[in-house]
Amino acid sequence: MTTKELLYVEDALGHEKYFQSKCQEAVRQIQDQDLKNCIEQMEKKHQQLFQSFYSLL
């Protein structure tokens, strides 16, 4: 993997961690259970994406 590609992967990892934390924050604040479930699913998707990017390293 080139240095530039590694930087792209590191950047993607940071973005996915950020999205996960924002989803977690939203879930704590939202009262509507349907919306909460939707955001929890989004958090899981970002966690899967993080693992996919991490596996490239």
PDB file of N, CA, C and O in Angstrom:
ATOM      1  N   MET A   1       0.856  -1.171   0.000  1.00  0.00           N
ATOM      2  CA  MET A   1       0.000   0.000   0.000  1.00  0.00           C
ATOM      3  C   MET A   1       0.904   1.236   0.000  1.00  0.00           C
ATOM      4  O   MET A   1       1.867   1.321   0.762  1.00  0.00           O
ATOM      5  N   THR A   2       0.576   2.174  -0.857  1.00  0.00           N
ATOM      6  CA  THR A   2       1.372   3.399  -0.924  1.00  0.00           C
ATOM      7  C   THR A   2       1.062   4.300   0.264  1.00  0.00           C
ATOM      8  O   THR A   2       0.068   4.111   0.965  1.00  0.00           O
ATOM      9  N   THR A   3       1.921   5.270   0.472  1.00  0.00           N
ATOM     10  CA  THR A   3       1.726   6.226   1.561  1.00  0.00           C
ATOM     11  C   THR A   3       0.413   6.979   1.382  1.00  0.00           C
ATOM     12  O   THR A   3      -0.320   7.201   2.346  1.00  0.00           O
ATOM     13  N   LYS A   4       0.122   7.365   0.155  1.00  0.00           N
ATOM     14  CA  LYS A   4      -1.115   8.098  -0.118  1.00  0.00           C
ATOM     15  C   LYS A   4      -2.344   7.237   0.168  1.00  0.00           C
ATOM     16  O   LYS A   4      -3.322   7.720   0.737  1.00  0.00           O
ATOM     17  N   GLU A   5      -2.296   5.981  -0.220  1.00  0.00           N
ATOM     18  CA  GLU A   5      -3.412   5.065   0.048  1.00  0.00           C
ATOM     19  C   GLU A   5      -3.592   4.861   1.548  1.00  0.00           C
ATOM     20  O   GLU A   5      -4.717   4.814   2.045  1.00  0.00           O
ATOM     21  N   LEU A   6      -2.485   4.742   2.260  1.00  0.00           N
ATOM     22  CA  LEU A   6      -2.545   4.595   3.712  1.00  0.00           C
ATOM     23  C   LEU A   6      -3.188   5.816   4.359  1.00  0.00           C
ATOM     24  O   LEU A   6      -3.968   5.682   5.303  1.00  0.00           O
ATOM     25  N   LEU A   7      -2.866   6.995   3.860  1.00  0.00           N
ATOM     26  CA  LEU A   7      -3.481   8.218   4.384  1.00  0.00           C
ATOM     27  C   LEU A   7      -4.988   8.234   4.133  1.00  0.00           C
ATOM     28  O   LEU A   7      -5.756   8.684   4.983  1.00  0.00           O
ATOM     29  N   TYR A   8      -5.409   7.745   2.966  1.00  0.00           N
ATOM     30  CA  TYR A   8      -6.837   7.659   2.662  1.00  0.00           C
ATOM     31  C   TYR A   8      -7.547   6.712   3.630  1.00  0.00           C
ATOM     32  O   TYR A   8      -8.638   7.008   4.115  1.00  0.00           O
ATOM     33  N   VAL A   9      -6.918   5.579   3.902  1.00  0.00           N
ATOM     34  CA  VAL A   9      -7.520   4.610   4.820  1.00  0.00           C
ATOM     35  C   VAL A   9      -7.586   5.193   6.233  1.00  0.00           C
ATOM     36  O   VAL A   9      -8.601   5.052   6.917  1.00  0.00           O
ATOM     37  N   GLU A  10      -6.520   5.838   6.664  1.00  0.00           N
ATOM     38  CA  GLU A  10      -6.521   6.452   7.991  1.00  0.00           C
ATOM     39  C   GLU A  10      -7.597   7.524   8.099  1.00  0.00           C
ATOM     40  O   GLU A  10      -8.265   7.639   9.126  1.00  0.00           O
ATOM     41  N   ASP A  11      -7.762   8.304   7.043  1.00  0.00           N
ATOM     42  CA  ASP A  11      -8.797   9.337   7.018  1.00  0.00           C
ATOM     43  C   ASP A  11     -10.187   8.705   7.096  1.00  0.00           C
ATOM     44  O   ASP A  11     -11.053   9.183   7.829  1.00  0.00           O
ATOM     45  N   ALA A  12     -10.389   7.642   6.346  1.00  0.00           N
ATOM     46  CA  ALA A  12     -11.683   6.946   6.363  1.00  0.00           C
ATOM     47  C   ALA A  12     -11.964   6.369   7.749  1.00  0.00           C
ATOM     48  O   ALA A  12     -13.100   6.425   8.219  1.00  0.00           O
ATOM     49  N   LEU A  13     -10.943   5.813   8.409  1.00  0.00           N
ATOM     50  CA  LEU A  13     -11.120   5.290   9.767  1.00  0.00           C
ATOM     51  C   LEU A  13     -11.574   6.396  10.717  1.00  0.00           C
ATOM     52  O   LEU A  13     -12.479   6.198  11.527  1.00  0.00           O
ATOM     53  N   GLY A  14     -10.944   7.548  10.611  1.00  0.00           N
ATOM     54  CA  GLY A  14     -11.319   8.683  11.456  1.00  0.00           C
ATOM     55  C   GLY A  14     -12.753   9.128  11.211  1.00  0.00           C
ATOM     56  O   GLY A  14     -13.480   9.445  12.153  1.00  0.00           O
ATOM     57  N   HIS A  15     -13.152   9.152   9.962  1.00  0.00           N
ATOM     58  CA  HIS A  15     -14.523   9.549   9.626  1.00  0.00           C
ATOM     59  C   HIS A  15     -15.531   8.560  10.190  1.00  0.00           C
ATOM     60  O   HIS A  15     -16.555   8.960  10.744  1.00  0.00           O
ATOM     61  N   GLU A  16     -15.248   7.285  10.052  1.00  0.00           N
ATOM     62  CA  GLU A  16     -16.178   6.276  10.542  1.00  0.00           C
ATOM     63  C   GLU A  16     -16.303   6.327  12.068  1.00  0.00           C
ATOM     64  O   GLU A  16     -17.399   6.160  12.604  1.00  0.00           O
ATOM     65  N   LYS A  17     -15.196   6.553  12.764  1.00  0.00           N
ATOM     66  CA  LYS A  17     -15.247   6.689  14.224  1.00  0.00           C
ATOM     67  C   LYS A  17     -16.071   7.923  14.611  1.00  0.00           C
ATOM     68  O   LYS A  17     -16.848   7.889  15.565  1.00  0.00           O
ATOM     69  N   TYR A  18     -15.890   9.004  13.861  1.00  0.00           N
ATOM     70  CA  TYR A  18     -16.646  10.234  14.117  1.00  0.00           C
ATOM     71  C   TYR A  18     -18.146   9.981  13.922  1.00  0.00           C
ATOM     72  O   TYR A  18     -18.956  10.385  14.755  1.00  0.00           O
ATOM     73  N   PHE A  19     -18.512   9.318  12.829  1.00  0.00           N
ATOM     74  CA  PHE A  19     -19.922   9.035  12.560  1.00  0.00           C
ATOM     75  C   PHE A  19     -20.519   8.135  13.642  1.00  0.00           C
ATOM     76  O   PHE A  19     -21.663   8.328  14.053  1.00  0.00           O
ATOM     77  N   GLN A  20     -19.750   7.161  14.096  1.00  0.00           N
ATOM     78  CA  GLN A  20     -20.219   6.288  15.178  1.00  0.00           C
ATOM     79  C   GLN A  20     -20.500   7.094  16.436  1.00  0.00           C
ATOM     80  O   GLN A  20     -21.531   6.904  17.082  1.00  0.00           O
ATOM     81  N   SER A  21     -19.585   7.995  16.786  1.00  0.00           N
ATOM     82  CA  SER A  21     -19.771   8.780  18.008  1.00  0.00           C
ATOM     83  C   SER A  21     -20.971   9.715  17.887  1.00  0.00           C
ATOM     84  O   SER A  21     -21.688   9.932  18.864  1.00  0.00           O
ATOM     85  N   LYS A  22     -21.192  10.263  16.712  1.00  0.00           N
ATOM     86  CA  LYS A  22     -22.354  11.142  16.508  1.00  0.00           C
ATOM     87  C   LYS A  22     -23.655  10.348  16.594  1.00  0.00           C
ATOM     88  O   LYS A  22     -24.649  10.843  17.126  1.00  0.00           O
ATOM     89  N   CYS A  23     -23.655   9.140  16.080  1.00  0.00           N
ATOM     90  CA  CYS A  23     -24.841   8.290  16.187  1.00  0.00           C
ATOM     91  C   CYS A  23     -25.117   7.952  17.647  1.00  0.00           C
ATOM     92  O   CYS A  23     -26.264   8.001  18.090  1.00  0.00           O
ATOM     93  N   GLN A  24     -24.078   7.611  18.392  1.00  0.00           N
ATOM     94  CA  GLN A  24     -24.243   7.294  19.810  1.00  0.00           C
ATOM     95  C   GLN A  24     -24.797   8.499  20.569  1.00  0.00           C
ATOM     96  O   GLN A  24     -25.670   8.356  21.425  1.00  0.00           O
ATOM     97  N   GLU A  25     -24.289   9.667  20.250  1.00  0.00           N
ATOM     98  CA  GLU A  25     -24.764  10.898  20.887  1.00  0.00           C
ATOM     99  C   GLU A  25     -26.237  11.141  20.570  1.00  0.00           C
ATOM    100  O   GLU A  25     -27.012  11.506  21.455  1.00  0.00           O
ATOM    101  N   ALA A  26     -26.620  10.942  19.327  1.00  0.00           N
ATOM    102  CA  ALA A  26     -28.010  11.159  18.918  1.00  0.00           C
ATOM    103  C   ALA A  26     -28.946  10.169  19.606  1.00  0.00           C
ATOM    104  O   ALA A  26     -30.035  10.544  20.040  1.00  0.00           O
ATOM    105  N   VAL A  27     -28.526   8.905  19.707  1.00  0.00           N
ATOM    106  CA  VAL A  27     -29.363   7.881  20.333  1.00  0.00           C
ATOM    107  C   VAL A  27     -29.659   8.253  21.790  1.00  0.00           C
ATOM    108  O   VAL A  27     -30.765   8.026  22.279  1.00  0.00           O
ATOM    109  N   ARG A  28     -28.674   8.821  22.474  1.00  0.00           N
ATOM    110  CA  ARG A  28     -28.883   9.220  23.873  1.00  0.00           C
ATOM    111  C   ARG A  28     -29.883  10.367  24.006  1.00  0.00           C
ATOM    112  O   ARG A  28     -30.526  10.513  25.045  1.00  0.00           O
ATOM    113  N   GLN A  29     -30.016  11.177  22.964  1.00  0.00           N
ATOM    114  CA  GLN A  29     -30.851  12.367  23.053  1.00  0.00           C
ATOM    115  C   GLN A  29     -32.260  12.191  22.479  1.00  0.00           C
ATOM    116  O   GLN A  29     -33.162  12.957  22.820  1.00  0.00           O
ATOM    117  N   ILE A  30     -32.454  11.214  21.632  1.00  0.00           N
ATOM    118  CA  ILE A  30     -33.727  11.057  20.922  1.00  0.00           C
ATOM    119  C   ILE A  30     -34.695  10.217  21.748  1.00  0.00           C
ATOM    120  O   ILE A  30     -34.311   9.225  22.368  1.00  0.00           O
ATOM    121  N   GLN A  31     -35.942  10.633  21.742  1.00  0.00           N
ATOM    122  CA  GLN A  31     -36.988   9.932  22.484  1.00  0.00           C
ATOM    123  C   GLN A  31     -37.755   8.935  21.613  1.00  0.00           C
ATOM    124  O   GLN A  31     -38.176   7.883  22.093  1.00  0.00           O
ATOM    125  N   ASP A  32     -37.933   9.265  20.347  1.00  0.00           N
ATOM    126  CA  ASP A  32     -38.707   8.422  19.436  1.00  0.00           C
ATOM    127  C   ASP A  32     -37.990   7.088  19.198  1.00  0.00           C
ATOM    128  O   ASP A  32     -36.862   7.066  18.705  1.00  0.00           O
ATOM    129  N   GLN A  33     -38.645   5.984  19.547  1.00  0.00           N
ATOM    130  CA  GLN A  33     -38.007   4.670  19.474  1.00  0.00           C
ATOM    131  C   GLN A  33     -37.706   4.245  18.033  1.00  0.00           C
ATOM    132  O   GLN A  33     -36.666   3.637  17.779  1.00  0.00           O
ATOM    133  N   ASP A  34     -38.592   4.552  17.097  1.00  0.00           N
ATOM    134  CA  ASP A  34     -38.348   4.188  15.699  1.00  0.00           C
ATOM    135  C   ASP A  34     -37.116   4.908  15.157  1.00  0.00           C
ATOM    136  O   ASP A  34     -36.284   4.304  14.480  1.00  0.00           O
ATOM    137  N   LEU A  35     -37.004   6.179  15.454  1.00  0.00           N
ATOM    138  CA  LEU A  35     -35.848   6.956  15.013  1.00  0.00           C
ATOM    139  C   LEU A  35     -34.582   6.465  15.707  1.00  0.00           C
ATOM    140  O   LEU A  35     -33.517   6.394  15.094  1.00  0.00           O
ATOM    141  N   LYS A  36     -34.705   6.132  16.973  1.00  0.00           N
ATOM    142  CA  LYS A  36     -33.579   5.594  17.732  1.00  0.00           C
ATOM    143  C   LYS A  36     -33.072   4.297  17.094  1.00  0.00           C
ATOM    144  O   LYS A  36     -31.865   4.106  16.945  1.00  0.00           O
ATOM    145  N   ASN A  37     -33.992   3.413  16.720  1.00  0.00           N
ATOM    146  CA  ASN A  37     -33.623   2.157  16.065  1.00  0.00           C
ATOM    147  C   ASN A  37     -32.908   2.405  14.739  1.00  0.00           C
ATOM    148  O   ASN A  37     -31.926   1.736  14.415  1.00  0.00           O
ATOM    149  N   CYS A  38     -33.405   3.357  13.991  1.00  0.00           N
ATOM    150  CA  CYS A  38     -32.796   3.700  12.707  1.00  0.00           C
ATOM    151  C   CYS A  38     -31.353   4.183  12.910  1.00  0.00           C
ATOM    152  O   CYS A  38     -30.448   3.766  12.187  1.00  0.00           O
ATOM    153  N   ILE A  39     -31.151   5.043  13.873  1.00  0.00           N
ATOM    154  CA  ILE A  39     -29.812   5.576  14.133  1.00  0.00           C
ATOM    155  C   ILE A  39     -28.891   4.487  14.674  1.00  0.00           C
ATOM    156  O   ILE A  39     -27.700   4.473  14.362  1.00  0.00           O
ATOM    157  N   GLU A  40     -29.425   3.585  15.473  1.00  0.00           N
ATOM    158  CA  GLU A  40     -28.608   2.467  15.955  1.00  0.00           C
ATOM    159  C   GLU A  40     -28.151   1.594  14.788  1.00  0.00           C
ATOM    160  O   GLU A  40     -27.028   1.089  14.793  1.00  0.00           O
ATOM    161  N   GLN A  41     -29.012   1.416  13.794  1.00  0.00           N
ATOM    162  CA  GLN A  41     -28.631   0.661  12.602  1.00  0.00           C
ATOM    163  C   GLN A  41     -27.535   1.395  11.825  1.00  0.00           C
ATOM    164  O   GLN A  41     -26.611   0.773  11.301  1.00  0.00           O
ATOM    165  N   MET A  42     -27.647   2.712  11.759  1.00  0.00           N
ATOM    166  CA  MET A  42     -26.617   3.507  11.096  1.00  0.00           C
ATOM    167  C   MET A  42     -25.284   3.361  11.830  1.00  0.00           C
ATOM    168  O   MET A  42     -24.233   3.247  11.200  1.00  0.00           O
ATOM    169  N   GLU A  43     -25.331   3.363  13.144  1.00  0.00           N
ATOM    170  CA  GLU A  43     -24.113   3.199  13.933  1.00  0.00           C
ATOM    171  C   GLU A  43     -23.467   1.847  13.641  1.00  0.00           C
ATOM    172  O   GLU A  43     -22.249   1.764  13.486  1.00  0.00           O
ATOM    173  N   LYS A  44     -24.267   0.797  13.564  1.00  0.00           N
ATOM    174  CA  LYS A  44     -23.740  -0.531  13.261  1.00  0.00           C
ATOM    175  C   LYS A  44     -23.102  -0.564  11.875  1.00  0.00           C
ATOM    176  O   LYS A  44     -22.061  -1.192  11.681  1.00  0.00           O
ATOM    177  N   LYS A  45     -23.726   0.113  10.915  1.00  0.00           N
ATOM    178  CA  LYS A  45     -23.182   0.161   9.561  1.00  0.00           C
ATOM    179  C   LYS A  45     -21.822   0.862   9.561  1.00  0.00           C
ATOM    180  O   LYS A  45     -20.889   0.412   8.896  1.00  0.00           O
ATOM    181  N   HIS A  46     -21.712   1.959  10.305  1.00  0.00           N
ATOM    182  CA  HIS A  46     -20.436   2.665  10.371  1.00  0.00           C
ATOM    183  C   HIS A  46     -19.385   1.823  11.088  1.00  0.00           C
ATOM    184  O   HIS A  46     -18.201   1.898  10.759  1.00  0.00           O
ATOM    185  N   GLN A  47     -19.804   1.035  12.050  1.00  0.00           N
ATOM    186  CA  GLN A  47     -18.877   0.136  12.731  1.00  0.00           C
ATOM    187  C   GLN A  47     -18.369  -0.929  11.752  1.00  0.00           C
ATOM    188  O   GLN A  47     -17.185  -1.266  11.755  1.00  0.00           O
ATOM    189  N   GLN A  48     -19.267  -1.454  10.919  1.00  0.00           N
ATOM    190  CA  GLN A  48     -18.865  -2.439   9.915  1.00  0.00           C
ATOM    191  C   GLN A  48     -17.899  -1.821   8.902  1.00  0.00           C
ATOM    192  O   GLN A  48     -16.912  -2.443   8.511  1.00  0.00           O
ATOM    193  N   LEU A  49     -18.198  -0.595   8.486  1.00  0.00           N
ATOM    194  CA  LEU A  49     -17.306   0.082   7.552  1.00  0.00           C
ATOM    195  C   LEU A  49     -15.934   0.316   8.174  1.00  0.00           C
ATOM    196  O   LEU A  49     -14.908   0.158   7.514  1.00  0.00           O
ATOM    197  N   PHE A  50     -15.926   0.693   9.450  1.00  0.00           N
ATOM    198  CA  PHE A  50     -14.657   0.881  10.161  1.00  0.00           C
ATOM    199  C   PHE A  50     -13.851  -0.412  10.137  1.00  0.00           C
ATOM    200  O   PHE A  50     -12.655  -0.399   9.842  1.00  0.00           O
ATOM    201  N   GLN A  51     -14.511  -1.535  10.450  1.00  0.00           N
ATOM    202  CA  GLN A  51     -13.815  -2.816  10.455  1.00  0.00           C
ATOM    203  C   GLN A  51     -13.297  -3.182   9.062  1.00  0.00           C
ATOM    204  O   GLN A  51     -12.214  -3.752   8.929  1.00  0.00           O
ATOM    205  N   SER A  52     -14.062  -2.859   8.043  1.00  0.00           N
ATOM    206  CA  SER A  52     -13.630  -3.136   6.671  1.00  0.00           C
ATOM    207  C   SER A  52     -12.379  -2.332   6.319  1.00  0.00           C
ATOM    208  O   SER A  52     -11.428  -2.869   5.750  1.00  0.00           O
ATOM    209  N   PHE A  53     -12.385  -1.048   6.658  1.00  0.00           N
ATOM    210  CA  PHE A  53     -11.211  -0.217   6.405  1.00  0.00           C
ATOM    211  C   PHE A  53     -10.017  -0.680   7.237  1.00  0.00           C
ATOM    212  O   PHE A  53      -8.886  -0.719   6.752  1.00  0.00           O
ATOM    213  N   TYR A  54     -10.282  -1.028   8.488  1.00  0.00           N
ATOM    214  CA  TYR A  54      -9.215  -1.459   9.387  1.00  0.00           C
ATOM    215  C   TYR A  54      -8.560  -2.740   8.883  1.00  0.00           C
ATOM    216  O   TYR A  54      -7.355  -2.933   9.044  1.00  0.00           O
ATOM    217  N   SER A  55      -9.349  -3.602   8.280  1.00  0.00           N
ATOM    218  CA  SER A  55      -8.807  -4.868   7.781  1.00  0.00           C
ATOM    219  C   SER A  55      -7.837  -4.648   6.616  1.00  0.00           C
ATOM    220  O   SER A  55      -7.033  -5.527   6.306  1.00  0.00           O
ATOM    221  N   LEU A  56      -7.907  -3.492   5.978  1.00  0.00           N
ATOM    222  CA  LEU A  56      -6.971  -3.162   4.907  1.00  0.00           C
ATOM    223  C   LEU A  56      -5.558  -2.932   5.439  1.00  0.00           C
ATOM    224  O   LEU A  56      -4.575  -3.053   4.708  1.00  0.00           O
ATOM    225  N   LEU A  57      -5.478  -2.600   6.712  1.00  0.00           N
ATOM    226  CA  LEU A  57      -4.158  -2.356   7.305  1.00  0.00           C
ATOM    227  C   LEU A  57      -3.574  -3.654   7.705  1.00  0.00           C
ATOM    228  O   LEU A  57      -2.461  -3.696   8.229  1.00  0.00           O
TER     229      LEU A  57
END
